[in-house]
Every structure is written in C-alpha cells, then in structure tokens.
Amino acid sequence: MQIALHSRIKPGHEEAYERDHQAIPEGMVEEFARLGVHDWKIWRSGRDLFHLVECDDFEAAMRELEHSEPNARWQEFINTHLDGFASFGEGPTATSVPLVWTLQDQRRS
C-alpha cells in the first residue's frame, strides 16, 4: 500500500529539519522493517512536506509505533521542527492526502 501525507515545518526550521533527517535514530529502521514499512520518502517545498510511505498496513504500523521507545524519542526530537504534532491522519498539520489521479490507471482504461 502507498500512503501520501502532508505536514508543515515551523518557519525558520527548514534547513534544520533537512539536516536532522540525514540519519534517523538507531532502532527506527528496525522498527519500520518489523512493522512492514518498506520505504518512506519526504519531499519539501518551502515549509510543506510531502511524504510517500510504502507499507503493508499504514494504520496498524502507526498504532504499533505509538508504543515504540525509539519512535517516542524520534518524535519528541523531530517534532520541534514541525508546525503541530505529526500524528498522521489526524489534525490540521499532518494529514493523509487522497489520491486523485495516476498515469498508470489512465493507461489501463
């Protein structure tokens, strides 16, 4: 499954956010693998962040991450850069983005 997400960076935190994503904390790669998160890409345009997550079951993975110590430490650190808490799927600053169109689907019709 692929999930697209949107979040926003606090004004003035753009470069720090990118710097701090050069390496995620020890344990997070293993947590993602354990939970079936195969890839997570983030693009930035100004203060807007666009995420593409490839995973087995996004909602189940996010529920499990709520109980993960490595994730708790990472969220406490990285959320200092975000305009709101990144609870993907809820709230005004980090939301799931609905799919509108794909070229692949167009080719099938």
PyRosetta script that sets phi, psi and omega in degrees:
from pyrosetta import init, pose_from_sequence

init()
pose = pose_from_sequence("MQIALHSRIKPGHEEAYERDHQAIPEGMVEEFARLGVHDWKIWRSGRDLFHLVECDDFEAAMRELEHSEPNARWQEFINTHLDGFASFGEGPTATSVPLVWTLQDQRRS")
pose.set_psi(1, 146.5)
pose.set_omega(1, 174.6)
pose.set_phi(2, -117.3)
pose.set_psi(2, 134.5)
pose.set_omega(2, 178.9)
pose.set_phi(3, -125.1)
pose.set_psi(3, 130.2)
pose.set_omega(3, 174.3)
pose.set_phi(4, -102.5)
pose.set_psi(4, 137.4)
pose.set_omega(4, -177.9)
pose.set_phi(5, -131.4)
pose.set_psi(5, 158.0)
pose.set_omega(5, 177.2)
pose.set_phi(6, -131.7)
pose.set_psi(6, 136.2)
pose.set_omega(6, 172.2)
pose.set_phi(7, -144.8)
pose.set_psi(7, 171.6)
pose.set_omega(7, -177.5)
pose.set_phi(8, -129.5)
pose.set_psi(8, 145.9)
pose.set_omega(8, 177.6)
pose.set_phi(9, -94.1)
pose.set_psi(9, 145.5)
pose.set_omega(9, 174.3)
pose.set_phi(10, -62.1)
pose.set_psi(10, 146.9)
pose.set_omega(10, 177.0)
pose.set_phi(11, -55.6)
pose.set_psi(11, 133.9)
pose.set_omega(11, 178.1)
pose.set_phi(12, 85.6)
pose.set_psi(12, -3.2)
pose.set_omega(12, -178.3)
pose.set_phi(13, -101.8)
pose.set_psi(13, 7.0)
pose.set_omega(13, -173.8)
pose.set_phi(14, -57.7)
pose.set_psi(14, -53.2)
pose.set_omega(14, -176.6)
pose.set_phi(15, -68.0)
pose.set_psi(15, -39.2)
pose.set_omega(15, 179.3)
pose.set_phi(16, -63.5)
pose.set_psi(16, -39.6)
pose.set_omega(16, 178.8)
pose.set_phi(17, -61.5)
pose.set_psi(17, -46.7)
pose.set_omega(17, 179.6)
pose.set_phi(18, -64.1)
pose.set_psi(18, -43.3)
pose.set_omega(18, 178.7)
pose.set_phi(19, -59.7)
pose.set_psi(19, -45.1)
pose.set_omega(19, -176.2)
pose.set_phi(20, -72.5)
pose.set_psi(20, -11.6)
pose.set_omega(20, 175.8)
pose.set_phi(21, -96.1)
pose.set_psi(21, 6.4)
pose.set_omega(21, 177.4)
pose.set_phi(22, -62.8)
pose.set_psi(22, -30.6)
pose.set_omega(22, 175.6)
pose.set_phi(23, -150.7)
pose.set_psi(23, 127.8)
pose.set_omega(23, 176.7)
pose.set_phi(24, -86.7)
pose.set_psi(24, 160.9)
pose.set_omega(24, -174.7)
pose.set_phi(25, -60.8)
pose.set_psi(25, 153.3)
pose.set_omega(25, 175.4)
pose.set_phi(26, -56.2)
pose.set_psi(26, 136.8)
pose.set_omega(26, 179.6)
pose.set_phi(27, 100.6)
pose.set_psi(27, -25.8)
pose.set_omega(27, -177.3)
pose.set_phi(28, -71.7)
pose.set_psi(28, -39.8)
pose.set_omega(28, 178.7)
pose.set_phi(29, -61.1)
pose.set_psi(29, -42.7)
pose.set_omega(29, 178.7)
pose.set_phi(30, -65.8)
pose.set_psi(30, -40.2)
pose.set_omega(30, 177.8)
pose.set_phi(31, -61.6)
pose.set_psi(31, -45.8)
pose.set_omega(31, 178.9)
pose.set_phi(32, -60.4)
pose.set_psi(32, -44.5)
pose.set_omega(32, 179.6)
pose.set_phi(33, -61.5)
pose.set_psi(33, -44.8)
pose.set_omega(33, -179.6)
pose.set_phi(34, -60.4)
pose.set_psi(34, -33.8)
pose.set_omega(34, -175.3)
pose.set_phi(35, -95.0)
pose.set_psi(35, 4.5)
pose.set_omega(35, 176.9)
pose.set_phi(36, 80.4)
pose.set_psi(36, 23.0)
pose.set_omega(36, 173.3)
pose.set_phi(37, -92.8)
pose.set_psi(37, 110.0)
pose.set_omega(37, -172.8)
pose.set_phi(38, -88.7)
pose.set_psi(38, -31.3)
pose.set_omega(38, 178.3)
pose.set_phi(39, -159.1)
pose.set_psi(39, 151.4)
pose.set_omega(39, 177.7)
pose.set_phi(40, -145.4)
pose.set_psi(40, 112.7)
pose.set_omega(40, 179.5)
pose.set_phi(41, -109.2)
pose.set_psi(41, 144.2)
pose.set_omega(41, 177.6)
pose.set_phi(42, -130.7)
pose.set_psi(42, 128.2)
pose.set_omega(42, 172.9)
pose.set_phi(43, -110.9)
pose.set_psi(43, 149.1)
pose.set_omega(43, 178.0)
pose.set_phi(44, -124.1)
pose.set_psi(44, 133.6)
pose.set_omega(44, 171.7)
pose.set_phi(45, -129.2)
pose.set_psi(45, 104.3)
pose.set_omega(45, -174.0)
pose.set_phi(46, 63.3)
pose.set_psi(46, -122.1)
pose.set_omega(46, 178.4)
pose.set_phi(47, -95.2)
pose.set_psi(47, -4.7)
pose.set_omega(47, -178.3)
pose.set_phi(48, -86.9)
pose.set_psi(48, 133.5)
pose.set_omega(48, 176.4)
pose.set_phi(49, -111.4)
pose.set_psi(49, 134.0)
pose.set_omega(49, 177.9)
pose.set_phi(50, -120.5)
pose.set_psi(50, 122.5)
pose.set_omega(50, -175.3)
pose.set_phi(51, -110.3)
pose.set_psi(51, 143.1)
pose.set_omega(51, 170.2)
pose.set_phi(52, -127.3)
pose.set_psi(52, 116.6)
pose.set_omega(52, -176.7)
pose.set_phi(53, -111.5)
pose.set_psi(53, 128.2)
pose.set_omega(53, 174.0)
pose.set_phi(54, -108.4)
pose.set_psi(54, 119.7)
pose.set_omega(54, -173.4)
pose.set_phi(55, -155.6)
pose.set_psi(55, 171.3)
pose.set_omega(55, 176.9)
pose.set_phi(56, -76.1)
pose.set_psi(56, -50.1)
pose.set_omega(56, -177.2)
pose.set_phi(57, -150.3)
pose.set_psi(57, 100.1)
pose.set_omega(57, -174.0)
pose.set_phi(58, -61.3)
pose.set_psi(58, -48.3)
pose.set_omega(58, -177.9)
pose.set_phi(59, -61.3)
pose.set_psi(59, -41.7)
pose.set_omega(59, 178.9)
pose.set_phi(60, -65.3)
pose.set_psi(60, -41.5)
pose.set_omega(60, 178.9)
pose.set_phi(61, -62.6)
pose.set_psi(61, -42.8)
pose.set_omega(61, -179.4)
pose.set_phi(62, -66.9)
pose.set_psi(62, -36.7)
pose.set_omega(62, 176.9)
pose.set_phi(63, -62.8)
pose.set_psi(63, -43.6)
pose.set_omega(63, 179.8)
pose.set_phi(64, -66.9)
pose.set_psi(64, -37.2)
pose.set_omega(64, -179.2)
pose.set_phi(65, -65.7)
pose.set_psi(65, -22.4)
pose.set_omega(65, 177.3)
pose.set_phi(66, -60.7)
pose.set_psi(66, -22.1)
pose.set_omega(66, -177.6)
pose.set_phi(67, -107.8)
pose.set_psi(67, 13.1)
pose.set_omega(67, -175.8)
pose.set_phi(68, -96.7)
pose.set_psi(68, 123.3)
pose.set_omega(68, 178.4)
pose.set_phi(69, -64.5)
pose.set_psi(69, -46.1)
pose.set_omega(69, 177.1)
pose.set_phi(70, -58.4)
pose.set_psi(70, -39.4)
pose.set_omega(70, 179.1)
pose.set_phi(71, -67.1)
pose.set_psi(71, -40.1)
pose.set_omega(71, 179.5)
pose.set_phi(72, -60.0)
pose.set_psi(72, -44.3)
pose.set_omega(72, 178.5)
pose.set_phi(73, -64.2)
pose.set_psi(73, -43.5)
pose.set_omega(73, -179.3)
pose.set_phi(74, -63.6)
pose.set_psi(74, -46.4)
pose.set_omega(74, -178.7)
pose.set_phi(75, -63.2)
pose.set_psi(75, -41.4)
pose.set_omega(75, 178.3)
pose.set_phi(76, -59.9)
pose.set_psi(76, -39.6)
pose.set_omega(76, -179.3)
pose.set_phi(77, -74.0)
pose.set_psi(77, -54.7)
pose.set_omega(77, -171.2)
pose.set_phi(78, -73.1)
pose.set_psi(78, -27.9)
pose.set_omega(78, -179.3)
pose.set_phi(79, -69.6)
pose.set_psi(79, -11.2)
pose.set_omega(79, 173.4)
pose.set_phi(80, -64.7)
pose.set_psi(80, -19.8)
pose.set_omega(80, 179.3)
pose.set_phi(81, -94.7)
pose.set_psi(81, -12.6)
pose.set_omega(81, -172.2)
pose.set_phi(82, -97.2)
pose.set_psi(82, 148.2)
pose.set_omega(82, 178.4)
pose.set_phi(83, -85.5)
pose.set_psi(83, 79.2)
pose.set_omega(83, -174.1)
pose.set_phi(84, 109.3)
pose.set_psi(84, 161.0)
pose.set_omega(84, -179.4)
pose.set_phi(85, -76.6)
pose.set_psi(85, 134.5)
pose.set_omega(85, -177.8)
pose.set_phi(86, -82.7)
pose.set_psi(86, 75.8)
pose.set_omega(86, 174.0)
pose.set_phi(87, -102.7)
pose.set_psi(87, 83.7)
pose.set_omega(87, -170.8)
pose.set_phi(88, -53.5)
pose.set_psi(88, 129.8)
pose.set_omega(88, 179.5)
pose.set_phi(89, 102.7)
pose.set_psi(89, -13.9)
pose.set_omega(89, 179.3)
pose.set_phi(90, -137.1)
pose.set_psi(90, 154.4)
pose.set_omega(90, 175.5)
pose.set_phi(91, 87.2)
pose.set_psi(91, 165.3)
pose.set_omega(91, -173.8)
pose.set_phi(92, -81.8)
pose.set_psi(92, -12.0)
pose.set_omega(92, -172.2)
pose.set_phi(93, -112.0)
pose.set_psi(93, -8.7)
pose.set_omega(93, 179.3)
pose.set_phi(94, -144.9)
pose.set_psi(94, 95.2)
pose.set_omega(94, -171.9)
pose.set_phi(95, -128.6)
pose.set_psi(95, 154.8)
pose.set_omega(95, 173.6)
pose.set_phi(96, -69.6)
pose.set_psi(96, 139.2)
pose.set_omega(96, -177.5)
pose.set_phi(97, -106.5)
pose.set_psi(97, 120.8)
pose.set_omega(97, -178.6)
pose.set_phi(98, -71.1)
pose.set_psi(98, 143.1)
pose.set_omega(98, 177.2)
pose.set_phi(99, -74.4)
pose.set_psi(99, 130.1)
pose.set_omega(99, -179.2)
pose.set_phi(100, -103.9)
pose.set_psi(100, -42.2)
pose.set_omega(100, -171.5)
pose.set_phi(101, -159.7)
pose.set_psi(101, 146.5)
pose.set_omega(101, 170.7)
pose.set_phi(102, -136.3)
pose.set_psi(102, 144.6)
pose.set_omega(102, 175.8)
pose.set_phi(103, -64.2)
pose.set_psi(103, -39.6)
pose.set_omega(103, 179.6)
pose.set_phi(104, -57.5)
pose.set_psi(104, -44.3)
pose.set_omega(104, 178.0)
pose.set_phi(105, -66.3)
pose.set_psi(105, -35.7)
pose.set_omega(105, 179.5)
pose.set_phi(106, -63.3)
pose.set_psi(106, -38.4)
pose.set_omega(106, -178.8)
pose.set_phi(107, -68.6)
pose.set_psi(107, -26.8)
pose.set_omega(107, -179.0)
pose.set_phi(108, -76.1)
pose.set_psi(108, -25.0)
pose.set_omega(108, -174.7)
pose.set_phi(109, -84.5)
pose.dump_pdb("model.pdb")
